[in-house]
C-alpha cells in the first residue's frame, strides 16, 4: 500500500511540474540560467571565503579563477534574459551558417554529378530554423521546456492510469488467492 501511495504522489508531482513548465516555459529558460549562475557563484564564493579565512596563513594561491566564477555566476543571476538571448542568437547564427555551408557543398557537388532536389531539404530547413531563431530568440528558447512539460504530463497521467489499472488487477488476484485453499494432509509417522 505504501508503494502505491508513493507512486501516486510521484505521478501527481510529474503532472504538476509538467503543467508549470507548459504554463511558464518562457520563465523556465530564465530560471535555468539563474540556476546555472548559482552553480558558478556558490563554489566561487566558497573558495574566496576559504582563502580569506585560511589561505593567508596556509600560503594558499590567490583564487583568481574563483573570483571569475563568482562574477560570472552573479552576472548570470542578475541578467539571465541577456544570456538566454545571446545563446539563442549564437544558435541561430550557427544553424544559418550550417544551412548555407551545406547548400554551397551541394551546389559544388552538382557541378560534378547529379544531386537530387531532396538533398536540399535539410539545408534549407536549417537555414529557415536559424532565421526563425534570430527573429524570435525567446520563443525558441522556451520550446525545450514546453516539450519537457508535455512529456512530464504524459508520463504522470499514463503512470497514474497504470497504477490504478494494476491496483485493480492486484486486488482481484489477492481475492482469488484468498479463495483458493490448499489442504495438505498431515502424514502420520509410522513407528
Helices and strands as residue ranges (DSSP letters): H 2-23, H 25-50, I 51-55, H 64-78, H 80-112, G 117-119, H 120-135, H 137-179
